Amino acid sequence: MISDKAHIDPSAKIGENVKIHPFAFIDKDVEIGDNCVIMPFASIIRGTRLGKGCKIYQGAIVGADPQDFRWKGGFTYCFVGDNTVIRENVIINRGIAEEGGTRIGADSFLMANSHVGHDSHIADKCVIGNNVSIAGDVEIGECTILSSAVVIHENSHIGRWVLVKGGCRITGNVPPFCIMAHNPTSYFGVNAYLLGKHGNMSSDRIDDIAKCYRHLYQSGSSVFAALKRIAADVDPSPERDEIIDFINGVNLRIVAIPKDLE
């Protein structure tokens, strides 16, 4: 199952039932889990830890050197969860410090030509569209979809179950359960279809999420006032509390709220 035309460093740890095609490159100190498939001309660079059942397509580079002047050549890491698919020409940079590292969650799908910068963390079950660019130190919550050509700037934080439509440029933080669209990026509604179909969320809970975002994005009030109204007007629930905690945790740097309302 491993081609003699592939380059595999002797220090690499290869799991069971792994298929490595001709002309793949497996660097030193790489770990590849059971049942992975590495396609021709894919490169797995040192410090990368692939989980089980991953498939890496042609031209992808997993664990590439960080594109950051703070990295001085030290040994750093890139972690990829189980059953993740990385399509053609995707580039994932590993971290810039010995601790931590870049992390891609399990059951995620990274489409062709996308890029993930150093020390970014993508949670489980995310979809990263074609030509998406994710800068360094970005956090993306589980079950989030970034459509084609989305750009995520450094230090941005995107919550769970978010849908960002194609071509958007995210320069701040996107709270959970919502849809972002247009340029400049603006709030487009609640991600109701996916929350109901795949998140098994009731219509009442989705309505409460929508009520939270009406206060935040559509009332014309400040973020501080919107938070007070959400706490007073929306019944307590895990989703309401998650929205409040997210906004408080990112210091009010929320996408698509005018500066004079922050």
Order of alpha helices (4+ residues) and beta strands (2+ residues): beta-beta-beta-beta-beta-beta-beta-beta-beta-beta-beta-beta-beta-beta-beta-beta-beta-beta-beta-beta-beta-beta-beta-beta-beta-beta-beta-beta-alpha-alpha-alpha-alpha
